[in-house]
Amino acid sequence: ALDLLRRNALHKILGDDSALAVIPADDQTWLREDWFPRALNGGLKATASKCPNGFFGKQSVANVMSRAPRGIAMRSFENLDEARAWLQTVQI
């Protein structure tokens, strides 16, 4: 994903986390401390996603988003169309 960001000068990611059951604690740490800083360095400005269907998935995503580095706008939505629409409003 990071190579795609850099190669194509992409600044936004749209995702569908519907089936995400949970993000294990060590993966949450990796996302916050490793992946997001590298993505920010690679030009990522915003992410939007369809929130997980399950409780633990929603909690995992909320935890990651609340501790993500400044500089990346992030939101999770109940449906993918709302996520896409919001992402289109984010100015880069």
GUZAPA-741095 format. One record per residue: residue number from 1; x, y, z of N, C-alpha, C, O in turn. Coordinates in steps of 0.02 Angstrom, whole numbers, plus 32768, in hexadecimal, padded with zeros to 4 digits. Layout:
# GUZAPA-741095
<node k="NUM" n_c1="X" n_c2="Y" n_c3="Z" ca_c1="X" ca_c2="Y" ca_c3="Z" c_c1="X" c_c2="Y" c_c3="Z" o_c1="X" o_c2="Y" o_c3="Z"/>
...
END
This chain:
# GUZAPA-741095
<node k="1" n_c1="8029" n_c2="7FC4" n_c3="8000" ca_c1="8000" ca_c2="8000" ca_c3="8000" c_c1="802B" c_c2="803F" c_c3="8000" o_c1="801B" o_c2="806F" o_c3="7FDE"/>
<node k="2" n_c1="8061" n_c2="803E" n_c3="8026" ca_c1="808C" ca_c2="8079" ca_c3="8029" c_c1="80AE" c_c2="8085" c_c3="7FE6" o_c1="80B6" o_c2="80BF" o_c3="7FD1"/>
<node k="3" n_c1="80C3" n_c2="8050" n_c3="7FC4" ca_c1="80E1" ca_c2="8058" ca_c3="7F82" c_c1="80AF" c_c2="8076" c_c3="7F51" o_c1="80C2" o_c2="80A0" o_c3="7F28"/>
<node k="4" n_c1="8070" n_c2="8061" n_c3="7F54" ca_c1="803D" ca_c2="807D" ca_c3="7F28" c_c1="8033" c_c2="80C7" c_c3="7F35" o_c1="802B" o_c2="80EE" o_c3="7F07"/>
<node k="5" n_c1="8034" n_c2="80DB" n_c3="7F76" ca_c1="802D" ca_c2="8121" ca_c3="7F87" c_c1="8064" c_c2="814A" c_c3="7F66" o_c1="8057" o_c2="817C" o_c3="7F45"/>
<node k="6" n_c1="80A1" n_c2="8134" n_c3="7F6F" ca_c1="80DB" ca_c2="8159" ca_c3="7F54" c_c1="80DD" c_c2="8159" c_c3="7F08" o_c1="80E4" o_c2="818D" o_c3="7EE9"/>
<node k="7" n_c1="80D6" n_c2="811E" n_c3="7EEB" ca_c1="80DC" ca_c2="8117" ca_c3="7EA2" c_c1="80A7" c_c2="813F" c_c3="7E7D" o_c1="80B5" o_c2="815C" o_c3="7E49"/>
<node k="8" n_c1="806B" n_c2="8142" n_c3="7E99" ca_c1="8034" ca_c2="8162" ca_c3="7E77" c_c1="8021" c_c2="81A6" c_c3="7E94" o_c1="7FEF" o_c2="81C3" o_c3="7E81"/>
<node k="9" n_c1="804A" n_c2="81BF" n_c3="7EC2" ca_c1="803E" ca_c2="8200" ca_c3="7EE2" c_c1="7FF6" c_c2="8204" c_c3="7EFE" o_c1="7FD3" o_c2="8235" o_c3="7EF5"/>
<node k="10" n_c1="7FE2" n_c2="81CE" n_c3="7F20" ca_c1="7FA0" ca_c2="81CC" ca_c3="7F3E" c_c1="7FA2" c_c2="81EC" c_c3="7F84" o_c1="7FD5" o_c2="81E8" o_c3="7FA6"/>
<node k="11" n_c1="7F6B" n_c2="820A" n_c3="7F98" ca_c1="7F69" ca_c2="822C" ca_c3="7FD9" c_c1="7F2E" c_c2="8215" c_c3="8005" o_c1="7F28" o_c2="8229" o_c3="803E"/>
<node k="12" n_c1="7F03" n_c2="81EA" n_c3="7FE8" ca_c1="7EC7" ca_c2="81D4" ca_c3="800C" c_c1="7EBE" c_c2="8189" c_c3="8004" o_c1="7ED0" o_c2="816C" o_c3="7FD1"/>
<node k="13" n_c1="7EA1" n_c2="816A" n_c3="8038" ca_c1="7E91" ca_c2="8123" ca_c3="8036" c_c1="7E48" c_c2="8119" c_c3="804B" o_c1="7E32" o_c2="8135" o_c3="807D"/>
<node k="14" n_c1="7E24" n_c2="80F2" n_c3="8025" ca_c1="7DDF" ca_c2="80DE" ca_c3="8036" c_c1="7DE0" c_c2="8093" c_c3="8043" o_c1="7DF9" o_c2="806D" o_c3="801A"/>
<node k="15" n_c1="7DC6" n_c2="807F" n_c3="807D" ca_c1="7DC7" ca_c2="8038" ca_c3="808E" c_c1="7D83" c_c2="801F" c_c3="80A7" o_c1="7D58" o_c2="8046" o_c3="80BB"/>
<node k="16" n_c1="7D7C" n_c2="7FDE" n_c3="80A4" ca_c1="7D40" ca_c2="7FBD" ca_c3="80BD" c_c1="7D54" c_c2="7F8C" c_c3="80F4" o_c1="7D6F" o_c2="7F56" o_c3="80E5"/>
<node k="17" n_c1="7D49" n_c2="7F9F" n_c3="8132" ca_c1="7D5B" ca_c2="7F75" ca_c3="816C" c_c1="7D21" c_c2="7F4D" c_c3="8186" o_c1="7D23" o_c2="7F36" o_c3="81C0"/>
<node k="18" n_c1="7CED" n_c2="7F43" n_c3="815E" ca_c1="7CB0" ca_c2="7F20" ca_c3="8175" c_c1="7CBF" c_c2="7EDE" c_c3="8197" o_c1="7CA3" o_c2="7ED0" o_c3="81CC"/>
<node k="19" n_c1="7CEA" n_c2="7EB6" n_c3="817A" ca_c1="7CF7" ca_c2="7E72" ca_c3="8193" c_c1="7D2F" c_c2="7E6F" c_c3="81C7" o_c1="7D40" o_c2="7E39" o_c3="81DF"/>
<node k="20" n_c1="7D4B" n_c2="7EA8" n_c3="81D9" ca_c1="7D82" ca_c2="7EA9" ca_c3="820A" c_c1="7D67" c_c2="7E97" c_c3="824F" o_c1="7D3E" o_c2="7EBB" o_c3="826B"/>
<node k="21" n_c1="7D7F" n_c2="7E5F" n_c3="8269" ca_c1="7D67" ca_c2="7E47" ca_c3="82AA" c_c1="7D88" c_c2="7E6C" c_c3="82E4" o_c1="7D67" o_c2="7E81" o_c3="8313"/>
<node k="22" n_c1="7DCA" n_c2="7E76" n_c3="82DF" ca_c1="7DF0" ca_c2="7E98" ca_c3="8313" c_c1="7E36" c_c2="7EA7" c_c3="82F7" o_c1="7E4D" o_c2="7E85" o_c3="82C9"/>
<node k="23" n_c1="7E56" n_c2="7EDB" n_c3="8311" ca_c1="7E9D" ca_c2="7EE7" ca_c3="8302" c_c1="7EC3" c_c2="7ED7" c_c3="8342" o_c1="7EBB" o_c2="7EFA" o_c3="8374"/>
<node k="24" n_c1="7EEC" n_c2="7EA2" n_c3="8341" ca_c1="7F11" ca_c2="7E91" ca_c3="837E" c_c1="7F3B" c_c2="7ECC" c_c3="8397" o_c1="7F50" o_c2="7EF6" o_c3="836F"/>
<node k="25" n_c1="7F47" n_c2="7ECE" n_c3="83D8" ca_c1="7F6A" ca_c2="7F06" ca_c3="83F7" c_c1="7FAE" c_c2="7F13" c_c3="83D7" o_c1="7FC0" o_c2="7F4D" o_c3="83CD"/>
<node k="26" n_c1="7FD4" n_c2="7EDF" n_c3="83C8" ca_c1="8016" ca_c2="7EEB" ca_c3="83AB" c_c1="8011" c_c2="7F07" c_c3="8364" o_c1="803C" o_c2="7F2D" o_c3="834F"/>
<node k="27" n_c1="7FDD" n_c2="7EF5" n_c3="8340" ca_c1="7FD2" ca_c2="7F12" ca_c3="82FD" c_c1="7FBC" c_c2="7F5A" c_c3="8303" o_c1="7FCE" o_c2="7F84" o_c3="82D9"/>
<node k="28" n_c1="7F94" n_c2="7F6B" n_c3="8335" ca_c1="7F80" ca_c2="7FB0" ca_c3="8341" c_c1="7FBE" c_c2="7FDB" c_c3="834E" o_c1="7FC4" o_c2="8012" o_c3="8333"/>
<node k="29" n_c1="7FEB" n_c2="7FC1" n_c3="8377" ca_c1="8029" ca_c2="7FE6" ca_c3="8386" c_c1="8051" c_c2="7FF0" c_c3="8346" o_c1="806A" o_c2="8027" o_c3="8339"/>
<node k="30" n_c1="8058" n_c2="7FBA" n_c3="831E" ca_c1="807E" ca_c2="7FBF" ca_c3="82E0" c_c1="805F" c_c2="7FF4" c_c3="82B2" o_c1="8083" o_c2="801C" o_c3="8294"/>
<node k="31" n_c1="801D" n_c2="7FF3" n_c3="82AB" ca_c1="7FFC" ca_c2="8025" ca_c3="8281" c_c1="800C" c_c2="806C" c_c3="8297" o_c1="801F" o_c2="8096" o_c3="826F"/>
<node k="32" n_c1="8004" n_c2="8078" n_c3="82D8" ca_c1="800E" ca_c2="80BC" ca_c3="82F3" c_c1="8057" c_c2="80D2" c_c3="82F0" o_c1="8066" o_c2="810B" o_c3="82DE"/>
<node k="33" n_c1="8085" n_c2="80A5" n_c3="8301" ca_c1="80CA" ca_c2="80B8" ca_c3="8309" c_c1="80F6" c_c2="80AD" c_c3="82CC" o_c1="812C" o_c2="80CA" o_c3="82C7"/>
<node k="34" n_c1="80DF" n_c2="8084" n_c3="829D" ca_c1="8108" ca_c2="8074" ca_c3="8263" c_c1="80E5" c_c2="8086" c_c3="8222" o_c1="80FD" o_c2="80B1" o_c3="81FC"/>
<node k="35" n_c1="80AC" n_c2="8066" n_c3="8215" ca_c1="808C" ca_c2="806F" ca_c3="81D4" c_c1="8073" c_c2="80B6" c_c3="81C8" o_c1="8083" o_c2="80D4" o_c3="8194"/>
<node k="36" n_c1="804E" n_c2="80D3" n_c3="81F7" ca_c1="8033" ca_c2="8116" ca_c3="81ED" c_c1="806A" c_c2="814A" c_c3="81E4" o_c1="8064" o_c2="8174" o_c3="81B7"/>
<node k="37" n_c1="809F" n_c2="814B" n_c3="820C" ca_c1="80D4" ca_c2="817B" ca_c3="8200" c_c1="80F4" c_c2="8173" c_c3="81BA" o_c1="8103" o_c2="81A5" o_c3="8199"/>
<node k="38" n_c1="80FE" n_c2="8136" n_c3="81A3" ca_c1="8119" ca_c2="812B" ca_c3="8160" c_c1="80E8" c_c2="8142" c_c3="812B" o_c1="80FC" o_c2="815E" o_c3="80F8"/>
<node k="39" n_c1="80A7" n_c2="8135" n_c3="8136" ca_c1="8074" ca_c2="814A" ca_c3="8106" c_c1="8071" c_c2="8196" c_c3="8103" o_c1="806B" o_c2="81B3" o_c3="80CC"/>
<node k="40" n_c1="8075" n_c2="81B7" n_c3="813B" ca_c1="8076" ca_c2="8200" ca_c3="813E" c_c1="80B2" c_c2="821B" c_c3="8117" o_c1="80AB" o_c2="824A" o_c3="80F0"/>
<node k="41" n_c1="80EC" n_c2="81FC" n_c3="8121" ca_c1="8128" ca_c2="820F" ca_c3="80FB" c_c1="8120" c_c2="8202" c_c3="80B1" o_c1="813D" o_c2="8226" o_c3="8088"/>
<node k="42" n_c1="80F8" n_c2="81D0" n_c3="809F" ca_c1="80EC" ca_c2="81BF" ca_c3="8059" c_c1="80B7" c_c2="81EA" c_c3="8038" o_c1="80AA" o_c2="81E2" o_c3="7FFD"/>
<node k="43" n_c1="8098" n_c2="8217" n_c3="805E" ca_c1="8067" ca_c2="8245" ca_c3="8041" c_c1="801F" c_c2="8239" c_c3="8055" o_c1="7FF3" o_c2="825E" o_c3="803E"/>
<node k="44" n_c1="8011" n_c2="8208" n_c3="807F" ca_c1="7FCC" ca_c2="81FB" ca_c3="8093" c_c1="7FB1" c_c2="8236" c_c3="80BA" o_c1="7FD1" o_c2="824E" o_c3="80E9"/>
<node k="45" n_c1="7F76" n_c2="824D" n_c3="80A7" ca_c1="7F56" ca_c2="8286" ca_c3="80C9" c_c1="7F14" c_c2="8273" c_c3="80EA" o_c1="7F00" o_c2="8293" o_c3="811B"/>
<node k="46" n_c1="7EF1" n_c2="8240" n_c3="80CF" ca_c1="7EAF" ca_c2="8230" ca_c3="80EA" c_c1="7E9D" c_c2="81E7" c_c3="80DC" o_c1="7EB0" o_c2="81CA" o_c3="80A9"/>
<node k="47" n_c1="7E79" n_c2="81CA" n_c3="810B" ca_c1="7E5D" ca_c2="8187" ca_c3="8103" c_c1="7E14" c_c2="8188" c_c3="8119" o_c1="7E02" o_c2="81AA" o_c3="8149"/>
<node k="48" n_c1="7DEB" n_c2="8163" n_c3="80F5" ca_c1="7DA5" ca_c2="815B" ca_c3="8107" c_c1="7D94" c_c2="8112" c_c3="80FD" o_c1="7DAD" o_c2="80F2" o_c3="80CF"/>
<node k="49" n_c1="7D69" n_c2="80F8" n_c3="8128" ca_c1="7D57" ca_c2="80B1" ca_c3="8122" c_c1="7D10" c_c2="80A4" c_c3="813A" o_c1="7CF2" o_c2="80CC" o_c3="815E"/>
<node k="50" n_c1="7CF6" n_c2="806C" n_c3="8123" ca_c1="7CB7" ca_c2="8051" ca_c3="813C" c_c1="7CCA" c_c2="802D" c_c3="817D" o_c1="7CF6" o_c2="8002" o_c3="817C"/>
<node k="51" n_c1="7CAA" n_c2="803E" n_c3="81B4" ca_c1="7CBD" ca_c2="8022" ca_c3="81F5" c_c1="7CAC" c_c2="7FD8" c_c3="81F9" o_c1="7C7F" o_c2="7FBF" o_c3="81D7"/>
<node k="52" n_c1="7CD1" n_c2="7FB4" n_c3="8223" ca_c1="7CC5" ca_c2="7F6C" ca_c3="822C" c_c1="7C7D" c_c2="7F5F" c_c3="8244" o_c1="7C5F" o_c2="7F89" o_c3="8265"/>
<node k="53" n_c1="7C64" n_c2="7F25" n_c3="8234" ca_c1="7C21" ca_c2="7F12" ca_c3="824A" c_c1="7C20" c_c2="7EFF" c_c3="8294" o_c1="7BEE" o_c2="7F0B" o_c3="82B6"/>
<node k="54" n_c1="7C56" n_c2="7EE2" n_c3="82AD" ca_c1="7C58" ca_c2="7EC9" ca_c3="82F2" c_c1="7C71" c_c2="7EFC" c_c3="8324" o_c1="7C96" o_c2="7F2A" o_c3="8313"/>
<node k="55" n_c1="7C5E" n_c2="7EF2" n_c3="8362" ca_c1="7C71" ca_c2="7F1F" ca_c3="8399" c_c1="7CBC" c_c2="7F24" c_c3="83A1" o_c1="7CD6" o_c2="7F5C" o_c3="83A5"/>
<node k="56" n_c1="7CDF" n_c2="7EEC" n_c3="83A4" ca_c1="7D27" ca_c2="7EED" ca_c3="83B0" c_c1="7D4E" c_c2="7F0C" c_c3="8376" o_c1="7D81" o_c2="7F2D" o_c3="8380"/>
<node k="57" n_c1="7D36" n_c2="7F02" n_c3="833A" ca_c1="7D54" ca_c2="7F23" ca_c3="8300" c_c1="7D4C" c_c2="7F6E" c_c3="8305" o_c1="7D7B" o_c2="7F93" o_c3="82F8"/>
<node k="58" n_c1="7D10" n_c2="7F84" n_c3="8317" ca_c1="7D04" ca_c2="7FCC" ca_c3="831E" c_c1="7D31" c_c2="7FEA" c_c3="8354" o_c1="7D4D" o_c2="8020" o_c3="834B"/>
<node k="59" n_c1="7D38" n_c2="7FC7" n_c3="838C" ca_c1="7D63" ca_c2="7FDF" ca_c3="83C2" c_c1="7DAB" c_c2="7FE2" c_c3="83AB" o_c1="7DCE" o_c2="8012" o_c3="83BB"/>
<node k="60" n_c1="7DC2" n_c2="7FB0" n_c3="8387" ca_c1="7E07" ca_c2="7FAF" ca_c3="836E" c_c1="7E15" c_c2="7FEB" c_c3="8340" o_c1="7E47" o_c2="800D" o_c3="8348"/>
<node k="61" n_c1="7DE8" n_c2="7FF6" n_c3="8311" ca_c1="7DF0" ca_c2="802E" ca_c3="82E2" c_c1="7DF0" c_c2="8070" c_c3="8307" o_c1="7E18" o_c2="809C" o_c3="82F9"/>
<node k="62" n_c1="7DC2" n_c2="8078" n_c3="8336" ca_c1="7DBE" ca_c2="80B6" ca_c3="835D" c_c1="7DFF" c_c2="80C2" c_c3="8384" o_c1="7E17" o_c2="80FA" o_c3="8388"/>
<node k="63" n_c1="7E1A" n_c2="808D" n_c3="83A0" ca_c1="7E58" ca_c2="8092" ca_c3="83C6" c_c1="7E92" c_c2="80A8" c_c3="839A" o_c1="7EB9" o_c2="80D3" o_c3="83AC"/>
<node k="64" n_c1="7E98" n_c2="8089" n_c3="8360" ca_c1="7ECE" ca_c2="809B" ca_c3="8331" c_c1="7EC6" c_c2="80E3" c_c3="831B" o_c1="7EF6" o_c2="810A" o_c3="831B"/>
<node k="65" n_c1="7E89" n_c2="80F6" n_c3="8308" ca_c1="7E7D" ca_c2="8139" ca_c3="82EF" c_c1="7E8A" c_c2="816F" c_c3="8324" o_c1="7EA3" o_c2="81A5" o_c3="8314"/>
<node k="66" n_c1="7E79" n_c2="8160" n_c3="8362" ca_c1="7E82" ca_c2="8192" ca_c3="8397" c_c1="7ECB" c_c2="819F" c_c3="83A7" o_c1="7EDB" o_c2="81D2" o_c3="83C5"/>
<node k="67" n_c1="7EF6" n_c2="8171" n_c3="8394" ca_c1="7F3D" ca_c2="8179" ca_c3="83A4" c_c1="7F69" c_c2="817F" c_c3="8365" o_c1="7FA6" o_c2="817A" o_c3="836A"/>
<node k="68" n_c1="7F4B" n_c2="8189" n_c3="832D" ca_c1="7F70" ca_c2="8190" ca_c3="82EF" c_c1="7F94" c_c2="81D4" c_c3="82EE" o_c1="7F7E" o_c2="8202" o_c3="8310"/>
<node k="69" n_c1="7FCA" n_c2="81D9" n_c3="82C8" ca_c1="7FEF" ca_c2="8218" ca_c3="82C6" c_c1="7FC7" c_c2="8251" c_c3="82A9" o_c1="7F9C" o_c2="8247" o_c3="827E"/>
<node k="70" n_c1="7FD5" n_c2="828C" n_c3="82C0" ca_c1="7FB6" ca_c2="82C8" ca_c3="82A4" c_c1="7FCD" c_c2="82CF" c_c3="825C" o_c1="8004" o_c2="82BA" o_c3="824A"/>
<node k="71" n_c1="7FA2" n_c2="82EB" n_c3="8233" ca_c1="7FB4" ca_c2="82F5" ca_c3="81EE" c_c1="7F8F" c_c2="82C8" c_c3="81BE" o_c1="7F90" o_c2="82D2" o_c3="8182"/>
<node k="72" n_c1="7F6D" n_c2="8295" n_c3="81D9" ca_c1="7F44" ca_c2="8269" ca_c3="81B1" c_c1="7EFC" c_c2="826E" c_c3="81CA" o_c1="7EED" o_c2="825D" o_c3="8203"/>
<node k="73" n_c1="7ECF" n_c2="8287" n_c3="81A0" ca_c1="7E88" ca_c2="828B" ca_c3="81B2" c_c1="7E6B" c_c2="8245" c_c3="81AA" o_c1="7E74" o_c2="8224" o_c3="8177"/>
<node k="74" n_c1="7E48" n_c2="822D" n_c3="81DE" ca_c1="7E2B" ca_c2="81EA" ca_c3="81DE" c_c1="7DE4" c_c2="81EB" c_c3="81F7" o_c1="7DD4" o_c2="820B" o_c3="8228"/>
<node k="75" n_c1="7DB9" n_c2="81C6" n_c3="81D3" ca_c1="7D74" ca_c2="81BD" ca_c3="81E9" c_c1="7D5C" c_c2="8178" c_c3="81D5" o_c1="7D72" o_c2="815B" o_c3="81A4"/>
<node k="76" n_c1="7D2E" n_c2="815F" n_c3="81FE" ca_c1="7D0F" ca_c2="811E" ca_c3="81F0" c_c1="7CC4" c_c2="812A" c_c3="81EC" o_c1="7CA8" o_c2="8150" o_c3="8215"/>
<node k="77" n_c1="7CA3" n_c2="810B" n_c3="81BC" ca_c1="7C5C" ca_c2="8118" ca_c3="81AF" c_c1="7C33" c_c2="80D8" c_c3="81AF" o_c1="7C4E" o_c2="80A1" o_c3="81A8"/>
<node k="78" n_c1="7BF3" n_c2="80DF" n_c3="81B7" ca_c1="7BC6" ca_c2="80A6" ca_c3="81B6" c_c1="7BBC" c_c2="8088" c_c3="8171" o_c1="7BAC" o_c2="804D" o_c3="816A"/>
<node k="79" n_c1="7BC8" n_c2="80B0" n_c3="813D" ca_c1="7BC4" ca_c2="8092" ca_c3="80FA" c_c1="7BFB" c_c2="80B0" c_c3="80CD" o_c1="7C14" o_c2="80E7" o_c3="80D9"/>
<node k="80" n_c1="7C0C" n_c2="808A" n_c3="809B" ca_c1="7C44" ca_c2="809C" ca_c3="806F" c_c1="7C36" c_c2="80DB" c_c3="8047" o_c1="7C65" o_c2="8101" o_c3="8038"/>
<node k="81" n_c1="7BF8" n_c2="80E7" n_c3="8034" ca_c1="7BE8" ca_c2="8123" ca_c3="800D" c_c1="7BF5" c_c2="8162" c_c3="8036" o_c1="7C0F" o_c2="8193" o_c3="801B"/>
<node k="82" n_c1="7BE5" n_c2="8161" n_c3="8076" ca_c1="7BF3" ca_c2="819A" ca_c3="80A2" c_c1="7C3F" c_c2="81A4" c_c3="80A8" o_c1="7C57" o_c2="81DD" o_c3="80A7"/>
<node k="83" n_c1="7C63" n_c2="816E" n_c3="80B0" ca_c1="7CAC" ca_c2="8172" ca_c3="80B5" c_c1="7CC9" c_c2="8191" c_c3="8076" o_c1="7CF4" o_c2="81BE" o_c3="807A"/>
<node k="84" n_c1="7CB3" n_c2="817A" n_c3="803D" ca_c1="7CCB" ca_c2="8194" ca_c3="7FFD" c_c1="7CBB" c_c2="81DE" c_c3="7FF5" o_c1="7CE5" o_c2="8206" o_c3="7FE1"/>
<node k="85" n_c1="7C7D" n_c2="81F1" n_c3="8007" ca_c1="7C69" ca_c2="8237" ca_c3="8001" c_c1="7C93" c_c2="8264" c_c3="802E" o_c1="7CA8" o_c2="829A" o_c3="8018"/>
<node k="86" n_c1="7C9F" n_c2="824F" n_c3="806B" ca_c1="7CC9" ca_c2="8277" ca_c3="8098" c_c1="7D10" c_c2="827E" c_c3="807D" o_c1="7D2D" o_c2="82B4" o_c3="807E"/>
<node k="87" n_c1="7D2B" n_c2="8247" n_c3="8065" ca_c1="7D70" ca_c2="8247" ca_c3="804C" c_c1="7D77" c_c2="8278" c_c3="8013" o_c1="7DAB" o_c2="8298" o_c3="800C"/>
<node k="88" n_c1="7D44" n_c2="827F" n_c3="7FEA" ca_c1="7D46" ca_c2="82AD" ca_c3="7FB2" c_c1="7D46" c_c2="82F6" c_c3="7FC9" o_c1="7D5B" o_c2="8322" o_c3="7FA3"/>
<node k="89" n_c1="7D2F" n_c2="8303" n_c3="8006" ca_c1="7D2F" ca_c2="8348" ca_c3="801F" c_c1="7D71" c_c2="835C" c_c3="803F" o_c1="7D7D" o_c2="8397" o_c3="804A"/>
<node k="90" n_c1="7D9B" n_c2="832C" n_c3="804E" ca_c1="7DDB" ca_c2="833A" ca_c3="806F" c_c1="7E0A" c_c2="835B" c_c3="803D" o_c1="7E1A" o_c2="833F" o_c3="8009"/>
<node k="91" n_c1="7E20" n_c2="8398" n_c3="804F" ca_c1="7E4E" ca_c2="83BD" ca_c3="8025" c_c1="7E96" c_c2="83A7" c_c3="8034" o_c1="7EA9" o_c2="839F" o_c3="806E"/>
<node k="92" n_c1="7EBD" n_c2="839E" n_c3="8000" ca_c1="7F03" ca_c2="838A" ca_c3="800A" c_c1="7F32" c_c2="83C0" c_c3="7FF3" o_c1="7F6F" o_c2="83B8" o_c3="7FF8"/>
END
